[in-house]
Amino acid sequence: MRAALINPFLNSITKVLSTMAMTDATPGKAQIKEDELPWGDVTGIIALSSKDANGSFAISFPKAVILSITHKMLGERLDAIDDTVVDLVGELTNMMSGGAKRLFAENGLDFDLAIPSILSGEGHTVTHKAVGPKIILPFTTEIGDFYVEVCFETDVH
């Protein structure tokens, strides 16, 4: 998968977390993901479509990381993934994919975004809206790691 399909997400994720949660996030090494098992406890996923490519973006947070982000963004100390946390993951997914959409458009690739789905709980799976290689990228922060998956049906030149 070309960097042109990954970099807008990386840039948007780091900007959103820095701005909204005062948290610096550093991407790690990308790898192919073979299964649908999440690497976190709550996941936001959103489909992207255009005339050139169809794909999806997912972001998965371990419980401790998303609870810390929730505290930083909303000032609430929670001890469980509840409706507030699920709503926040939906908002983060929207903000991050919206920022990536803007960056894609600057490079001539216009995507339509679906409404994000939020999945949580033991045994949830991450099923991408596209058939293609799934790339997973770990992000490291001072509050712990989280994981981003990107999947596209076609490669953009």
Salt bridges, closest charged atoms under 4 A:
ASP35 OD1 - LYS33 NZ 3.75
ASP52 OD2 - LYS51 NZ 3.50
GLU106 OE2 - ARG102 NH1 2.86
GLU142 OE2 - LYS72 NZ 3.25
GLU149 OE2 - LYS33 NZ 2.88
GLU149 OE1 - HIS128 NE2 2.74
